[in-house]
Amino acid sequence: MQQNRVRIEGFLLRDGDEITIIAEYASKYSLFITCREGDTITHGAEFRNLSLKIAEEDVDLGQCRMLLEPNIDGYTGRLIFKKSVYDLDSLFNKNKLVKLQSAFINLPLVLSHKDKIDSTFKDYTADLTYDLGVYKSFFDSADRDYAQEPDHIKLSIQNALLATEGRSMMKFLDRKLEEFERIVLTFDREAHERHGFYLRKQIWNYILHAPFMARANLKPRGYAGDSMIMSMIYANDYSGDSTFGKIMHKHPIEHPAASAVRNRRGMIAKRLVAFLKTMQPVKNPLKVLSVACGPAFEVEDIFLSPEDGDRYRYVLLDQDRRALLEAAENIARREKALNIRLKVDYANESVRTMLSAAKLEEQLGRFNFIYSMGLFDYLTPPVAKAVIQKLFQLLEPGGELIVGNFFVSNPSKFYMEYWLDWVLYHRSEEEFRHLLDNKLAAQIDIIFEDTRSQMFLCVKKRV
């Protein structure tokens, strides 16, 4: 990352001599050093200490070495650290000194996690790791055997493997999941977190072969269920660089929780169309708000004909700007397919800004139909109550609000938590119903999609 030319004064200490320098950002872990005229430094010269003036104080950074390199900017050389290594992004951007080795302070604590792991779970994890390694070696060997075939032949062979031995491996994974769920069923929250961490450490190299599993664990956007994860679930296809990786990718997106995500998309579309019919005749477009919209794939099920363009005025809201851009791309595809211009606005807002906004209604307007498919699974009870109350306030009289939440009996719950590091707030019907206690609600119902992994709170506002 290129930094502004922030210069920090300091000096290098060598054999009792102080060499006055100016330090500038070079890379995350190296500095450009400019010495005053007359000071001669050779390539590879080592120094006992680098001292920089940070926040009006002289801070010692320890041993370092100078590397001379061709440059057109006039600096003397590049300085690298020999023992303590510092994050210079943090230093130059935040005026904060962070040592690379600081993370290792927690190493003994992390290593000690294994001492608190249930012995039965340890045995299970050891067997699972061995079994996955054997499966991988067999599939990798098969991949090497046909690697020199033409591409279309390779694809045909791999598809045959996926349909036969791949399906056998998926059944193996099903059995292993059933076994581990029996082991962890009585664990408390702390034990779940500890054992999930242990499992992921053991099978990490296998997780990384599956694009879906890898992304859920690595969370490049800060949370597991981002728009790319949703795209993978909707695609419901094999993906990966190897046959083994494709099987590991496909298995979780065939599980009930992923099926529920696909089911809810169609369910919301049907619910919206049904609500539209109750509003007939419609003089103005139905005002619809999708909260935590993600890529808004459901618009493909809602805007089916050119006439639908006149039936709805949409606001798509999400805290992830990239997700909103993907939603805009999906809208553009529908517009092209139907040869119309859709009435869609975009709001880049988070739950925090929604709750703190004093005049949210003025910012967003009021709506006939509001839905949120995947937000409430991440909200604590107090926050969930506050958000649903805010959304209810945005409803027009006679309007409908639908919010989704994964059910406590979600069959994929432990799979998600342990293998994917994807932890959600699962709720019971009673807990879900009690999120909204508003006398202006004419009707409050709970419905389920077909797998009964996810439920939806459907609220109608009094006229």
Buried (B, 14 or more C-beta within 10 A) or exposed (E): EEBEEEEBEBBBBBEEEEBEBBBBBBEBEBBBBBBEEEEEBEEEBEBBBBBBEBEEEEBEBBBBBBBEEEEEEEBBBBBBBEEBBBBBBBBBBEEEBEBEEEEEEEEEEEEEBEEEBBEEBBEBBEEBBEBBEEBBEBBBEBBEEEEEEEEEEBEEBBEEBBEEBBEEBBEBBEEBBEEBBEBBEEBEEEBBBBBBBBBBEBBEEBBBBBBBBBBBBEBEBEEBBBBBBBEBBBEEEBBBEBBBBBBBBBBBBEBBBBBBBBBBBEBBBEBBBEBBEEBEEEEEBBBBBBBBBBBBBBBBBBBBEEEBBEBBBBBBBBBBEEBBBBBBEBBEEBBEEBEBEBBBEBBBBEBEEBEEBEEBEEEBBBBBBBBBBBBBBBBEEEBBBBBBBBBBEBBBEBBBBBBBBBBEEBBBBBBBBBBBBBBBBBBEBEBBBEBBEEEEBEEBEBEBBBBEBBBBBBBBBEE
